[in-house]
Amino acid sequence: MENAPDTGLVCVSCGQSSVIQIEMELPDGTEVVFCSCHVCEARWWDKDGEAVAVDGIIDLVRD
């Protein structure tokens, strides 16, 4: 299996640099970033430079 490219991001859970980042715009226009670690499979969201729990993202989408 080939390693994912080093994006310069570091996983908040395991510290590895095998992380992807996907920028998204929610239906209300809010810009968020979804990150996922290829090593430990941790996933997290970011909005305006601050971590957001998945429940917070769901609330933004529902409103």
N, CA, C and O atoms as a Tripos MOL2 file, in Angstrom:
@<TRIPOS>MOLECULE
protein
  252   251    63     0     0
PROTEIN
NO_CHARGES

@<TRIPOS>ATOM
      1 N           0.8560   -1.1910    0.0000 N.3       1 MET1
      2 CA          0.0000    0.0000    0.0000 C.3       1 MET1
      3 C           0.8930    1.2420    0.0000 C.2       1 MET1
      4 O           1.8540    1.3260    0.7650 O.2       1 MET1
      5 N           0.5780    2.1690   -0.8360 N.am      2 GLU2
      6 CA          1.3610    3.4000   -0.9660 C.3       2 GLU2
      7 C           0.9510    4.4010    0.1080 C.2       2 GLU2
      8 O          -0.2300    4.5240    0.4310 O.2       2 GLU2
      9 N           1.9270    5.1140    0.6570 N.am      3 ASN3
     10 CA          1.6320    6.1430    1.6560 C.3       3 ASN3
     11 C           0.9680    7.3400    1.0020 C.2       3 ASN3
     12 O           1.2590    7.6770   -0.1450 O.2       3 ASN3
     13 N           0.0680    7.9830    1.7480 N.am      4 ALA4
     14 CA         -0.5650    9.2110    1.2610 C.3       4 ALA4
     15 C           0.4720   10.3220    1.2420 C.2       4 ALA4
     16 O           1.3980   10.3070    2.0530 O.2       4 ALA4
     17 N           0.3390   11.2840    0.3370 N.am      5 PRO5
     18 CA          1.3160   12.3800    0.2750 C.3       5 PRO5
     19 C           1.2930   13.2340    1.5360 C.2       5 PRO5
     20 O           0.2510   13.3820    2.1760 O.2       5 PRO5
     21 N           2.4440   13.7920    1.8890 N.am      6 ASP6
     22 CA          2.5470   14.6710    3.0520 C.3       6 ASP6
     23 C           1.9610   16.0300    2.6920 C.2       6 ASP6
     24 O           2.5000   16.7430    1.8460 O.2       6 ASP6
     25 N           0.8490   16.3830    3.3420 N.am      7 THR7
     26 CA          0.1610   17.6410    3.0410 C.3       7 THR7
     27 C           0.5930   18.7690    3.9600 C.2       7 THR7
     28 O           0.1630   19.9090    3.7850 O.2       7 THR7
     29 N           1.4420   18.4660    4.9420 N.am      8 GLY8
     30 CA          1.8400   19.4680    5.9210 C.3       8 GLY8
     31 C           0.9010   19.5200    7.1140 C.2       8 GLY8
     32 O           1.1780   20.2040    8.0990 O.2       8 GLY8
     33 N          -0.2070   18.8000    7.0270 N.am      9 LEU9
     34 CA         -1.1470   18.7260    8.1370 C.3       9 LEU9
     35 C          -0.7020   17.6320    9.0930 C.2       9 LEU9
     36 O          -0.0490   16.6720    8.6840 O.2       9 LEU9
     37 N          -1.0540   17.7740   10.3590 N.am     10 VAL10
     38 CA         -0.7100   16.7830   11.3620 C.3      10 VAL10
     39 C          -1.9990   16.3390   12.0510 C.2      10 VAL10
     40 O          -2.8390   17.1630   12.4140 O.2      10 VAL10
     41 N          -2.1400   15.0450   12.2230 N.am     11 CYS11
     42 CA         -3.3280   14.4890   12.8670 C.3      11 CYS11
     43 C          -3.4140   14.9470   14.3170 C.2      11 CYS11
     44 O          -2.4210   14.9250   15.0450 O.2      11 CYS11
     45 N          -4.5960   15.3580   14.7260 N.am     12 VAL12
     46 CA         -4.8170   15.8130   16.0970 C.3      12 VAL12
     47 C          -4.8330   14.6500   17.0790 C.2      12 VAL12
     48 O          -4.7230   14.8500   18.2880 O.2      12 VAL12
     49 N          -4.9690   13.4380   16.5580 N.am     13 SER13
     50 CA         -5.0410   12.2680   17.4250 C.3      13 SER13
     51 C          -3.7040   11.5340   17.5430 C.2      13 SER13
     52 O          -3.2440   11.2650   18.6530 O.2      13 SER13
     53 N          -3.0660   11.2020   16.3890 N.am     14 CYS14
     54 CA         -1.8540   10.3810   16.4330 C.3      14 CYS14
     55 C          -0.5790   11.1310   16.0610 C.2      14 CYS14
     56 O           0.5160   10.5950   16.2290 O.2      14 CYS14
     57 N          -0.6980   12.3590   15.5610 N.am     15 GLY15
     58 CA          0.4730   13.1630   15.2320 C.3      15 GLY15
     59 C           1.1190   12.8590   13.8900 C.2      15 GLY15
     60 O           2.1240   13.4750   13.5350 O.2      15 GLY15
     61 N           0.5560   11.9160   13.1380 N.am     16 GLN16
     62 CA          1.1050   11.5770   11.8270 C.3      16 GLN16
     63 C           0.7270   12.6610   10.8020 C.2      16 GLN16
     64 O          -0.2240   13.4170   11.0010 O.2      16 GLN16
     65 N           1.4880   12.7160    9.7130 N.am     17 SER17
     66 CA          1.2430   13.7530    8.7040 C.3      17 SER17
     67 C           0.5130   13.2130    7.4810 C.2      17 SER17
     68 O           0.5310   13.8430    6.4230 O.2      17 SER17
     69 N          -0.1170   12.0740    7.6090 N.am     18 SER18
     70 CA         -0.8490   11.4710    6.5020 C.3      18 SER18
     71 C          -2.3290   11.8620    6.5960 C.2      18 SER18
     72 O          -3.1900   11.0250    6.8640 O.2      18 SER18
     73 N          -2.6000   13.1450    6.3710 N.am     19 VAL19
     74 CA         -3.9320   13.7200    6.5640 C.3      19 VAL19
     75 C          -4.4130   14.3530    5.2610 C.2      19 VAL19
     76 O          -3.6480   15.0160    4.5600 O.2      19 VAL19
     77 N          -5.6930   14.1390    4.9460 N.am     20 ILE20
     78 CA         -6.2910   14.8620    3.8240 C.3      20 ILE20
     79 C          -7.1660   15.9690    4.3790 C.2      20 ILE20
     80 O          -7.6550   15.8880    5.5060 O.2      20 ILE20
     81 N          -7.3550   16.9920    3.5850 N.am     21 GLN21
     82 CA         -8.1770   18.1420    3.9680 C.3      21 GLN21
     83 C          -9.1190   18.4270    2.8080 C.2      21 GLN21
     84 O          -8.6890   18.5300    1.6590 O.2      21 GLN21
     85 N         -10.4010   18.5530    3.1140 N.am     22 ILE22
     86 CA        -11.4080   18.8500    2.0950 C.3      22 ILE22
     87 C         -12.1610   20.0990    2.5240 C.2      22 ILE22
     88 O         -12.8070   20.1150    3.5720 O.2      22 ILE22
     89 N         -12.0740   21.1430    1.7130 N.am     23 GLU23
     90 CA        -12.7920   22.3820    2.0010 C.3      23 GLU23
     91 C         -14.1920   22.2700    1.4220 C.2      23 GLU23
     92 O         -14.3730   21.8380    0.2830 O.2      23 GLU23
     93 N         -15.1910   22.6680    2.2270 N.am     24 MET24
     94 CA        -16.5910   22.5760    1.8150 C.3      24 MET24
     95 C         -17.3250   23.8560    2.1560 C.2      24 MET24
     96 O         -16.9530   24.5880    3.0730 O.2      24 MET24
     97 N         -18.3780   24.1050    1.3930 N.am     25 GLU25
     98 CA        -19.2910   25.1970    1.7130 C.3      25 GLU25
     99 C         -20.6460   24.5860    2.0040 C.2      25 GLU25
    100 O         -21.2190   23.8920    1.1640 O.2      25 GLU25
    101 N         -21.1590   24.8490    3.2090 N.am     26 LEU26
    102 CA        -22.4550   24.3260    3.6130 C.3      26 LEU26
    103 C         -23.5650   25.0990    2.9080 C.2      26 LEU26
    104 O         -23.3250   26.1870    2.3850 O.2      26 LEU26
    105 N         -24.7750   24.5480    2.8890 N.am     27 PRO27
    106 CA        -25.8860   25.2110    2.1870 C.3      27 PRO27
    107 C         -26.1330   26.6630    2.5970 C.2      27 PRO27
    108 O         -26.6200   27.4610    1.7960 O.2      27 PRO27
    109 N         -25.7930   27.0120    3.8640 N.am     28 ASP28
    110 CA        -26.0040   28.3930    4.3190 C.3      28 ASP28
    111 C         -24.8340   29.3100    3.9710 C.2      28 ASP28
    112 O         -24.8410   30.4900    4.3240 O.2      28 ASP28
    113 N         -23.8230   28.7660    3.2760 N.am     29 GLY29
    114 CA        -22.6680   29.5710    2.8830 C.3      29 GLY29
    115 C         -21.4860   29.4830    3.8350 C.2      29 GLY29
    116 O         -20.4200   30.0280    3.5480 O.2      29 GLY29
    117 N         -21.6600   28.8010    4.9710 N.am     30 THR30
    118 CA        -20.5800   28.6320    5.9300 C.3      30 THR30
    119 C         -19.4820   27.7650    5.3150 C.2      30 THR30
    120 O         -19.7630   26.7040    4.7570 O.2      30 THR30
    121 N         -18.2360   28.2180    5.4180 N.am     31 GLU31
    122 CA        -17.1140   27.4380    4.9230 C.3      31 GLU31
    123 C         -16.5170   26.6260    6.0580 C.2      31 GLU31
    124 O         -16.2080   27.1620    7.1230 O.2      31 GLU31
    125 N         -16.3570   25.3210    5.8220 N.am     32 VAL32
    126 CA        -15.7810   24.4100    6.8050 C.3      32 VAL32
    127 C         -14.7170   23.5600    6.1210 C.2      32 VAL32
    128 O         -14.6620   23.4700    4.8940 O.2      32 VAL32
    129 N         -13.8780   22.9410    6.9400 N.am     33 VAL33
    130 CA        -12.8460   22.0490    6.4320 C.3      33 VAL33
    131 C         -12.9950   20.7110    7.1420 C.2      33 VAL33
    132 O         -13.0700   20.6530    8.3690 O.2      33 VAL33
    133 N         -13.0370   19.6410    6.3610 N.am     34 PHE34
    134 CA        -13.0800   18.2830    6.8990 C.3      34 PHE34
    135 C         -11.6890   17.6840    6.7660 C.2      34 PHE34
    136 O         -11.0850   17.7590    5.6960 O.2      34 PHE34
    137 N         -11.1680   17.0870    7.8440 N.am     35 CYS35
    138 CA         -9.8490   16.4570    7.8200 C.3      35 CYS35
    139 C          -9.9870   15.0000    8.2270 C.2      35 CYS35
    140 O         -10.8110   14.6550    9.0730 O.2      35 CYS35
    141 N          -9.1720   14.1490    7.6130 N.am     36 SER36
    142 CA         -9.1910   12.7290    7.9160 C.3      36 SER36
    143 C          -7.7690   12.1870    7.8750 C.2      36 SER36
    144 O          -7.0100   12.4730    6.9490 O.2      36 SER36
    145 N          -7.4150   11.3990    8.8910 N.am     37 CYS37
    146 CA         -6.0880   10.7940    8.9920 C.3      37 CYS37
    147 C          -6.1120    9.4040    8.3630 C.2      37 CYS37
    148 O          -6.9660    8.5830    8.6960 O.2      37 CYS37
    149 N          -5.1770    9.1420    7.4550 N.am     38 HIS38
    150 CA         -5.0800    7.8280    6.8180 C.3      38 HIS38
    151 C          -4.5020    6.7830    7.7630 C.2      38 HIS38
    152 O          -4.7000    5.5880    7.5420 O.2      38 HIS38
    153 N          -3.7980    7.1950    8.8010 N.am     39 VAL39
    154 CA         -3.1320    6.2510    9.7030 C.3      39 VAL39
    155 C          -4.1020    5.7320   10.7620 C.2      39 VAL39
    156 O          -4.3180    4.5240   10.8590 O.2      39 VAL39
    157 N          -4.6890    6.6290   11.5560 N.am     40 CYS40
    158 CA         -5.5510    6.1970   12.6660 C.3      40 CYS40
    159 C          -7.0380    6.3870   12.3800 C.2      40 CYS40
    160 O          -7.8830    6.0290   13.2010 O.2      40 CYS40
    161 N          -7.3540    6.9510   11.2140 N.am     41 GLU41
    162 CA         -8.7320    7.1770   10.7800 C.3      41 GLU41
    163 C          -9.4910    8.2090   11.6210 C.2      41 GLU41
    164 O         -10.7220    8.2340   11.5980 O.2      41 GLU41
    165 N          -8.7770    9.0510   12.3540 N.am     42 ALA42
    166 CA         -9.4290   10.1490   13.0790 C.3      42 ALA42
    167 C         -10.0180   11.1130   12.0560 C.2      42 ALA42
    168 O          -9.4600   11.2980   10.9750 O.2      42 ALA42
    169 N         -11.1260   11.7130   12.3970 N.am     43 ARG43
    170 CA        -11.7800   12.7000   11.5270 C.3      43 ARG43
    171 C         -12.1900   13.8940   12.3680 C.2      43 ARG43
    172 O         -12.6420   13.7460   13.5030 O.2      43 ARG43
    173 N         -12.0260   15.0820   11.7960 N.am     44 TRP44
    174 CA        -12.4200   16.2790   12.5300 C.3      44 TRP44
    175 C         -12.7920   17.3760   11.5410 C.2      44 TRP44
    176 O         -12.4360   17.3350   10.3630 O.2      44 TRP44
    177 N         -13.5250   18.3630   12.0680 N.am     45 TRP45
    178 CA        -14.0060   19.5020   11.2990 C.3      45 TRP45
    179 C         -13.3940   20.7820   11.8560 C.2      45 TRP45
    180 O         -13.0630   20.8610   13.0390 O.2      45 TRP45
    181 N         -13.2480   21.7710   11.0010 N.am     46 ASP46
    182 CA        -12.6850   23.0610   11.3780 C.3      46 ASP46
    183 C         -13.5440   24.1480   10.7420 C.2      46 ASP46
    184 O         -13.9370   24.0300    9.5820 O.2      46 ASP46
    185 N         -13.8360   25.2040   11.4950 N.am     47 LYS47
    186 CA        -14.5740   26.3570   10.9830 C.3      47 LYS47
    187 C         -13.8880   27.6020   11.5050 C.2      47 LYS47
    188 O         -13.7820   27.8020   12.7150 O.2      47 LYS47
    189 N         -13.4260   28.4310   10.6000 N.am     48 ASP48
    190 CA        -12.7430   29.6780   10.9640 C.3      48 ASP48
    191 C         -11.5540   29.4360   11.8970 C.2      48 ASP48
    192 O         -11.3000   30.2250   12.8070 O.2      48 ASP48
    193 N         -10.8250   28.3350   11.6620 N.am     49 GLY49
    194 CA         -9.6360   28.0480   12.4590 C.3      49 GLY49
    195 C          -9.8950   27.3880   13.7910 C.2      49 GLY49
    196 O          -8.9640   27.1730   14.5670 O.2      49 GLY49
    197 N         -11.1440   27.0610   14.0710 N.am     50 GLU50
    198 CA        -11.4820   26.4220   15.3440 C.3      50 GLU50
    199 C         -12.1430   25.0710   15.0970 C.2      50 GLU50
    200 O         -12.9220   24.9090   14.1570 O.2      50 GLU50
    201 N         -11.8230   24.1110   15.9500 N.am     51 ALA51
    202 CA        -12.4150   22.7790   15.8430 C.3      51 ALA51
    203 C         -13.9150   22.8450   16.0900 C.2      51 ALA51
    204 O         -14.3850   23.5960   16.9450 O.2      51 ALA51
    205 N         -14.6580   22.0480   15.3320 N.am     52 VAL52
    206 CA        -16.1090   21.9670   15.4810 C.3      52 VAL52
    207 C         -16.4820   20.4920   15.5990 C.2      52 VAL52
    208 O         -16.0500   19.6750   14.7870 O.2      52 VAL52
    209 N         -17.2750   20.1540   16.5970 N.am     53 ALA53
    210 CA        -17.7550   18.7790   16.7500 C.3      53 ALA53
    211 C         -18.7220   18.4580   15.6210 C.2      53 ALA53
    212 O         -19.3720   19.3500   15.0770 O.2      53 ALA53
    213 N         -18.8120   17.1910   15.2750 N.am     54 VAL54
    214 CA        -19.7120   16.7900   14.1870 C.3      54 VAL54
    215 C         -21.1450   17.2280   14.4780 C.2      54 VAL54
    216 O         -21.8830   17.5560   13.5490 O.2      54 VAL54
    217 N         -21.5520   17.2400   15.7430 N.am     55 ASP55
    218 CA        -22.8980   17.7190   16.0930 C.3      55 ASP55
    219 C         -23.0690   19.1850   15.6990 C.2      55 ASP55
    220 O         -24.1500   19.5930   15.2750 O.2      55 ASP55
    221 N         -22.0020   19.9780   15.8390 N.am     56 GLY56
    222 CA        -22.0410   21.3800   15.4410 C.3      56 GLY56
    223 C         -22.2110   21.5350   13.9390 C.2      56 GLY56
    224 O         -22.9170   22.4330   13.4820 O.2      56 GLY56
    225 N         -21.5650   20.6620   13.1660 N.am     57 ILE57
    226 CA        -21.7120   20.6920   11.7130 C.3      57 ILE57
    227 C         -23.1390   20.3110   11.3290 C.2      57 ILE57
    228 O         -23.7420   20.9310   10.4530 O.2      57 ILE57
    229 N         -23.6730   19.2840   11.9930 N.am     58 ILE58
    230 CA        -25.0500   18.8560   11.7180 C.3      58 ILE58
    231 C         -26.0180   19.9940   12.0220 C.2      58 ILE58
    232 O         -26.9500   20.2370   11.2550 O.2      58 ILE58
    233 N         -25.8040   20.6920   13.1380 N.am     59 ASP59
    234 CA        -26.6680   21.8240   13.4880 C.3      59 ASP59
    235 C         -26.5980   22.9200   12.4250 C.2      59 ASP59
    236 O         -27.6210   23.5200   12.0940 O.2      59 ASP59
    237 N         -25.4010   23.1880   11.8840 N.am     60 LEU60
    238 CA        -25.2540   24.2000   10.8390 C.3      60 LEU60
    239 C         -25.9980   23.8080    9.5760 C.2      60 LEU60
    240 O         -26.6010   24.6550    8.9180 O.2      60 LEU60
    241 N         -25.9580   22.5320    9.2360 N.am     61 VAL61
    242 CA        -26.6290   22.0500    8.0260 C.3      61 VAL61
    243 C         -28.1330   22.0610    8.1900 C.2      61 VAL61
    244 O         -28.8680   22.3470    7.2450 O.2      61 VAL61
    245 N         -28.5950   21.7440    9.4040 N.am     62 ARG62
    246 CA        -30.0370   21.6960    9.6610 C.3      62 ARG62
    247 C         -30.7030   23.0560    9.6610 C.2      62 ARG62
    248 O         -31.8630   23.1730    9.2640 O.2      62 ARG62
    249 N         -30.0010   24.0770   10.0930 N.am     63 ASP63
    250 CA        -30.6100   25.4160   10.2430 C.3      63 ASP63
    251 C         -30.9910   26.0290    8.9180 C.2      63 ASP63
    252 O         -31.5100   27.1440    8.8810 O.2      63 ASP63
@<TRIPOS>BOND
     1     1     2 1
     2     2     3 1
     3     3     4 2
     4     3     5 am
     5     5     6 1
     6     6     7 1
     7     7     8 2
     8     7     9 am
     9     9    10 1
    10    10    11 1
    11    11    12 2
    12    11    13 am
    13    13    14 1
    14    14    15 1
    15    15    16 2
    16    15    17 am
    17    17    18 1
    18    18    19 1
    19    19    20 2
    20    19    21 am
    21    21    22 1
    22    22    23 1
    23    23    24 2
    24    23    25 am
    25    25    26 1
    26    26    27 1
    27    27    28 2
    28    27    29 am
    29    29    30 1
    30    30    31 1
    31    31    32 2
    32    31    33 am
    33    33    34 1
    34    34    35 1
    35    35    36 2
    36    35    37 am
    37    37    38 1
    38    38    39 1
    39    39    40 2
    40    39    41 am
    41    41    42 1
    42    42    43 1
    43    43    44 2
    44    43    45 am
    45    45    46 1
    46    46    47 1
    47    47    48 2
    48    47    49 am
    49    49    50 1
    50    50    51 1
    51    51    52 2
    52    51    53 am
    53    53    54 1
    54    54    55 1
    55    55    56 2
    56    55    57 am
    57    57    58 1
    58    58    59 1
    59    59    60 2
    60    59    61 am
    61    61    62 1
    62    62    63 1
    63    63    64 2
    64    63    65 am
    65    65    66 1
    66    66    67 1
    67    67    68 2
    68    67    69 am
    69    69    70 1
    70    70    71 1
    71    71    72 2
    72    71    73 am
    73    73    74 1
    74    74    75 1
    75    75    76 2
    76    75    77 am
    77    77    78 1
    78    78    79 1
    79    79    80 2
    80    79    81 am
    81    81    82 1
    82    82    83 1
    83    83    84 2
    84    83    85 am
    85    85    86 1
    86    86    87 1
    87    87    88 2
    88    87    89 am
    89    89    90 1
    90    90    91 1
    91    91    92 2
    92    91    93 am
    93    93    94 1
    94    94    95 1
    95    95    96 2
    96    95    97 am
    97    97    98 1
    98    98    99 1
    99    99   100 2
   100    99   101 am
   101   101   102 1
   102   102   103 1
   103   103   104 2
   104   103   105 am
   105   105   106 1
   106   106   107 1
   107   107   108 2
   108   107   109 am
   109   109   110 1
   110   110   111 1
   111   111   112 2
   112   111   113 am
   113   113   114 1
   114   114   115 1
   115   115   116 2
   116   115   117 am
   117   117   118 1
   118   118   119 1
   119   119   120 2
   120   119   121 am
   121   121   122 1
   122   122   123 1
   123   123   124 2
   124   123   125 am
   125   125   126 1
   126   126   127 1
   127   127   128 2
   128   127   129 am
   129   129   130 1
   130   130   131 1
   131   131   132 2
   132   131   133 am
   133   133   134 1
   134   134   135 1
   135   135   136 2
   136   135   137 am
   137   137   138 1
   138   138   139 1
   139   139   140 2
   140   139   141 am
   141   141   142 1
   142   142   143 1
   143   143   144 2
   144   143   145 am
   145   145   146 1
   146   146   147 1
   147   147   148 2
   148   147   149 am
   149   149   150 1
   150   150   151 1
   151   151   152 2
   152   151   153 am
   153   153   154 1
   154   154   155 1
   155   155   156 2
   156   155   157 am
   157   157   158 1
   158   158   159 1
   159   159   160 2
   160   159   161 am
   161   161   162 1
   162   162   163 1
   163   163   164 2
   164   163   165 am
   165   165   166 1
   166   166   167 1
   167   167   168 2
   168   167   169 am
   169   169   170 1
   170   170   171 1
   171   171   172 2
   172   171   173 am
   173   173   174 1
   174   174   175 1
   175   175   176 2
   176   175   177 am
   177   177   178 1
   178   178   179 1
   179   179   180 2
   180   179   181 am
   181   181   182 1
   182   182   183 1
   183   183   184 2
   184   183   185 am
   185   185   186 1
   186   186   187 1
   187   187   188 2
   188   187   189 am
   189   189   190 1
   190   190   191 1
   191   191   192 2
   192   191   193 am
   193   193   194 1
   194   194   195 1
   195   195   196 2
   196   195   197 am
   197   197   198 1
   198   198   199 1
   199   199   200 2
   200   199   201 am
   201   201   202 1
   202   202   203 1
   203   203   204 2
   204   203   205 am
   205   205   206 1
   206   206   207 1
   207   207   208 2
   208   207   209 am
   209   209   210 1
   210   210   211 1
   211   211   212 2
   212   211   213 am
   213   213   214 1
   214   214   215 1
   215   215   216 2
   216   215   217 am
   217   217   218 1
   218   218   219 1
   219   219   220 2
   220   219   221 am
   221   221   222 1
   222   222   223 1
   223   223   224 2
   224   223   225 am
   225   225   226 1
   226   226   227 1
   227   227   228 2
   228   227   229 am
   229   229   230 1
   230   230   231 1
   231   231   232 2
   232   231   233 am
   233   233   234 1
   234   234   235 1
   235   235   236 2
   236   235   237 am
   237   237   238 1
   238   238   239 1
   239   239   240 2
   240   239   241 am
   241   241   242 1
   242   242   243 1
   243   243   244 2
   244   243   245 am
   245   245   246 1
   246   246   247 1
   247   247   248 2
   248   247   249 am
   249   249   250 1
   250   250   251 1
   251   251   252 2
@<TRIPOS>SUBSTRUCTURE
     1 MET1         2 RESIDUE 1 A MET
     2 GLU2         6 RESIDUE 1 A GLU
     3 ASN3        10 RESIDUE 1 A ASN
     4 ALA4        14 RESIDUE 1 A ALA
     5 PRO5        18 RESIDUE 1 A PRO
     6 ASP6        22 RESIDUE 1 A ASP
     7 THR7        26 RESIDUE 1 A THR
     8 GLY8        30 RESIDUE 1 A GLY
     9 LEU9        34 RESIDUE 1 A LEU
    10 VAL10       38 RESIDUE 1 A VAL
    11 CYS11       42 RESIDUE 1 A CYS
    12 VAL12       46 RESIDUE 1 A VAL
    13 SER13       50 RESIDUE 1 A SER
    14 CYS14       54 RESIDUE 1 A CYS
    15 GLY15       58 RESIDUE 1 A GLY
    16 GLN16       62 RESIDUE 1 A GLN
    17 SER17       66 RESIDUE 1 A SER
    18 SER18       70 RESIDUE 1 A SER
    19 VAL19       74 RESIDUE 1 A VAL
    20 ILE20       78 RESIDUE 1 A ILE
    21 GLN21       82 RESIDUE 1 A GLN
    22 ILE22       86 RESIDUE 1 A ILE
    23 GLU23       90 RESIDUE 1 A GLU
    24 MET24       94 RESIDUE 1 A MET
    25 GLU25       98 RESIDUE 1 A GLU
    26 LEU26      102 RESIDUE 1 A LEU
    27 PRO27      106 RESIDUE 1 A PRO
    28 ASP28      110 RESIDUE 1 A ASP
    29 GLY29      114 RESIDUE 1 A GLY
    30 THR30      118 RESIDUE 1 A THR
    31 GLU31      122 RESIDUE 1 A GLU
    32 VAL32      126 RESIDUE 1 A VAL
    33 VAL33      130 RESIDUE 1 A VAL
    34 PHE34      134 RESIDUE 1 A PHE
    35 CYS35      138 RESIDUE 1 A CYS
    36 SER36      142 RESIDUE 1 A SER
    37 CYS37      146 RESIDUE 1 A CYS
    38 HIS38      150 RESIDUE 1 A HIS
    39 VAL39      154 RESIDUE 1 A VAL
    40 CYS40      158 RESIDUE 1 A CYS
    41 GLU41      162 RESIDUE 1 A GLU
    42 ALA42      166 RESIDUE 1 A ALA
    43 ARG43      170 RESIDUE 1 A ARG
    44 TRP44      174 RESIDUE 1 A TRP
    45 TRP45      178 RESIDUE 1 A TRP
    46 ASP46      182 RESIDUE 1 A ASP
    47 LYS47      186 RESIDUE 1 A LYS
    48 ASP48      190 RESIDUE 1 A ASP
    49 GLY49      194 RESIDUE 1 A GLY
    50 GLU50      198 RESIDUE 1 A GLU
    51 ALA51      202 RESIDUE 1 A ALA
    52 VAL52      206 RESIDUE 1 A VAL
    53 ALA53      210 RESIDUE 1 A ALA
    54 VAL54      214 RESIDUE 1 A VAL
    55 ASP55      218 RESIDUE 1 A ASP
    56 GLY56      222 RESIDUE 1 A GLY
    57 ILE57      226 RESIDUE 1 A ILE
    58 ILE58      230 RESIDUE 1 A ILE
    59 ASP59      234 RESIDUE 1 A ASP
    60 LEU60      238 RESIDUE 1 A LEU
    61 VAL61      242 RESIDUE 1 A VAL
    62 ARG62      246 RESIDUE 1 A ARG
    63 ASP63      250 RESIDUE 1 A ASP
